[in-house]
Amino acid sequence: MMQFRGLRALALGASALSSLAAGQALARQASDSATIEEVVVTALKRSTTVQTTPISVSAVTEKSLQALGASGIQDYFRTVPNLQVDGNSPTSRRLTLRGVRSAGEATVGLYYDETPLTGPAGTTADASSTSADVNLFDAERVEVLRGPQGTLYGSGSMGGTLRVILNKPDSSRYAGAVEAQGTSVKGGSNGYSVKGMVNVPLIEDKLAARLVLYKTEGGGYVDDALLNKKDINDQHSSGGRLMLGFTPTENLTINASGLYQKTTLDGQNTWYPALGKEEYKTNARVIAPTSDNLRMYNLTGKWDLDFATITATSSYYKWTLLRNSDYSPTLSGSRANATACRNWVAGGPAARPAPPLS
């Protein structure tokens, strides 16, 4: 009996030692693999890490964008605290940071590299209702600076600033990437996206070119019960960008880029639950398409002086946005409206045309 207890104690001791050794090995392995990744940002117009940047900044890295399958602002904003995106189509995105929002001029700045892209003013003078939603394929990271950021990024940055940093040409190696996706909408049509990137060194360690092309077809899901048409809100987007990077010396870098993107919506995404609880339906008398064309060109030079970096940049962009709206319900409601009838009968330049001159 004593011998049994001694063997049992010896076995338990050996088991404890082996468990301790295994635990130390696992801890050592975890310590070796648990390295903290430093994300370098340029929110302060110079390279710093997120941990050492003395302002409230968040960064969505390229790996995170790929893991999310993000192609636009609406795909990643939920991962950033205090960032909100309103709008049901890529041609009407309103950005809100820290709850600061208003009609009129933008309260959140949006930059693609060194180019600010604020919304174009329309008939309502509500420029902040539309933000450029450039495809994020081959983007290095997205930086979100909580505001106010007017000192560094000028007007339109009261709530904060979003900076989309695109991958630059690399003159040291060839590189390429391809991405393809297929989508299916329940009760709607199918869609797909094809994207590609190629990086070519033209002169080793001096000159390189980077080309990105993409095409996306989004399936519609809204049916027009009045016109008996299905999936009227199909979306189409295509575009690309060409970048040239020149490094004549180790301290001087010059990047030139051209970007083009065209987005069209066959019809509006508006639907009415009263027309069908299980389906997305509208009773619009007219299918109103939307067209969004963006051309952007940029030239940026950076000269590293060791103690400081001089950056010179020049940008030009042309943004054409055409929206069509159906005001038939409004006009139909005015036909039987007492105030509208009284204004028409009373006359006036806004109510009816003036009589011809004799």
ChimeraX attribute file (.defattr): number of C-alpha atoms within 10 A of each C-alpha:
attribute: neighborCount
match mode: 1-to-1
recipient: residues
	/A:1	6
	/A:2	7
	/A:3	8
	/A:4	9
	/A:5	10
	/A:6	11
	/A:7	12
	/A:8	12
	/A:9	12
	/A:10	12
	/A:11	12
	/A:12	12
	/A:13	12
	/A:14	12
	/A:15	12
	/A:16	12
	/A:17	12
	/A:18	12
	/A:19	12
	/A:20	12
	/A:21	12
	/A:22	12
	/A:23	12
	/A:24	12
	/A:25	12
	/A:26	12
	/A:27	12
	/A:28	12
	/A:29	11
	/A:30	11
	/A:31	10
	/A:32	9
	/A:33	9
	/A:34	9
	/A:35	8
	/A:36	6
	/A:37	7
	/A:38	11
	/A:39	15
	/A:40	17
	/A:41	22
	/A:42	14
	/A:43	24
	/A:44	13
	/A:45	12
	/A:46	11
	/A:47	12
	/A:48	16
	/A:49	16
	/A:50	19
	/A:51	13
	/A:52	9
	/A:53	15
	/A:54	10
	/A:55	14
	/A:56	12
	/A:57	19
	/A:58	20
	/A:59	22
	/A:60	18
	/A:61	17
	/A:62	20
	/A:63	12
	/A:64	15
	/A:65	21
	/A:66	15
	/A:67	9
	/A:68	12
	/A:69	15
	/A:70	17
	/A:71	19
	/A:72	16
	/A:73	21
	/A:74	17
	/A:75	14
	/A:76	18
	/A:77	17
	/A:78	12
	/A:79	13
	/A:80	15
	/A:81	12
	/A:82	15
	/A:83	20
	/A:84	17
	/A:85	18
	/A:86	13
	/A:87	14
	/A:88	13
	/A:89	16
	/A:90	20
	/A:91	21
	/A:92	17
	/A:93	21
	/A:94	23
	/A:95	28
	/A:96	22
	/A:97	26
	/A:98	16
	/A:99	12
	/A:100	17
	/A:101	17
	/A:102	13
	/A:103	13
	/A:104	14
	/A:105	18
	/A:106	27
	/A:107	27
	/A:108	30
	/A:109	30
	/A:110	26
	/A:111	19
	/A:112	18
	/A:113	14
	/A:114	18
	/A:115	20
	/A:116	20
	/A:117	16
	/A:118	20
	/A:119	23
	/A:120	19
	/A:121	15
	/A:122	13
	/A:123	6
	/A:124	9
	/A:125	12
	/A:126	16
	/A:127	19
	/A:128	25
	/A:129	24
	/A:130	23
	/A:131	23
	/A:132	24
	/A:133	19
	/A:134	21
	/A:135	21
	/A:136	21
	/A:137	25
	/A:138	20
	/A:139	19
	/A:140	17
	/A:141	22
	/A:142	25
	/A:143	22
	/A:144	25
	/A:145	23
	/A:146	22
	/A:147	20
	/A:148	21
	/A:149	19
	/A:150	15
	/A:151	8
	/A:152	12
	/A:153	19
	/A:154	13
	/A:155	15
	/A:156	20
	/A:157	24
	/A:158	21
	/A:159	24
	/A:160	26
	/A:161	30
	/A:162	24
	/A:163	22
	/A:164	23
	/A:165	21
	/A:166	16
	/A:167	15
	/A:168	19
	/A:169	25
	/A:170	23
	/A:171	22
	/A:172	16
	/A:173	13
	/A:174	15
	/A:175	13
	/A:176	12
	/A:177	12
	/A:178	13
	/A:179	13
	/A:180	12
	/A:181	11
	/A:182	12
	/A:183	13
	/A:184	13
	/A:185	12
	/A:186	11
	/A:187	15
	/A:188	19
	/A:189	18
	/A:190	16
	/A:191	18
	/A:192	14
	/A:193	18
	/A:194	15
	/A:195	20
	/A:196	17
	/A:197	19
	/A:198	15
	/A:199	22
	/A:200	20
	/A:201	20
	/A:202	18
	/A:203	13
	/A:204	12
	/A:205	17
	/A:206	17
	/A:207	21
	/A:208	24
	/A:209	23
	/A:210	23
	/A:211	19
	/A:212	20
	/A:213	19
	/A:214	20
	/A:215	19
	/A:216	21
	/A:217	19
	/A:218	20
	/A:219	21
	/A:220	25
	/A:221	21
	/A:222	25
	/A:223	23
	/A:224	21
	/A:225	16
	/A:226	12
	/A:227	13
	/A:228	8
	/A:229	13
	/A:230	18
	/A:231	19
	/A:232	24
	/A:233	27
	/A:234	23
	/A:235	21
	/A:236	18
	/A:237	20
	/A:238	18
	/A:239	20
	/A:240	20
	/A:241	18
	/A:242	17
	/A:243	21
	/A:244	23
	/A:245	24
	/A:246	21
	/A:247	19
	/A:248	12
	/A:249	10
	/A:250	10
	/A:251	12
	/A:252	15
	/A:253	18
	/A:254	18
	/A:255	20
	/A:256	20
	/A:257	19
	/A:258	18
	/A:259	17
	/A:260	19
	/A:261	21
	/A:262	18
	/A:263	22
	/A:264	22
	/A:265	23
	/A:266	17
	/A:267	22
	/A:268	24
	/A:269	20
	/A:270	14
	/A:271	18
	/A:272	13
	/A:273	11
	/A:274	9
	/A:275	13
	/A:276	12
	/A:277	9
	/A:278	8
	/A:279	16
	/A:280	22
	/A:281	25
	/A:282	23
	/A:283	17
	/A:284	20
	/A:285	14
	/A:286	15
	/A:287	17
	/A:288	16
	/A:289	18
	/A:290	19
	/A:291	16
	/A:292	18
	/A:293	17
	/A:294	18
	/A:295	16
	/A:296	18
	/A:297	18
	/A:298	19
	/A:299	18
	/A:300	18
	/A:301	17
	/A:302	16
	/A:303	16
	/A:304	13
	/A:305	10
	/A:306	7
	/A:307	5
	/A:308	9
	/A:309	14
	/A:310	11
	/A:311	14
	/A:312	12
	/A:313	14
	/A:314	12
	/A:315	15
	/A:316	12
	/A:317	16
	/A:318	12
	/A:319	15
	/A:320	12
	/A:321	19
	/A:322	12
	/A:323	15
	/A:324	13
	/A:325	13
	/A:326	13
	/A:327	11
	/A:328	12
	/A:329	11
	/A:330	9
	/A:331	12
	/A:332	10
	/A:333	10
	/A:334	13
	/A:335	11
	/A:336	10
	/A:337	11
	/A:338	10
	/A:339	11
	/A:340	15
	/A:341	13
	/A:342	11
	/A:343	13
	/A:344	13
	/A:345	11
	/A:346	10
	/A:347	12
	/A:348	11
	/A:349	7
	/A:350	9
	/A:351	14
	/A:352	12
	/A:353	9
	/A:354	10
	/A:355	6
	/A:356	5
	/A:357	4
	/A:358	3
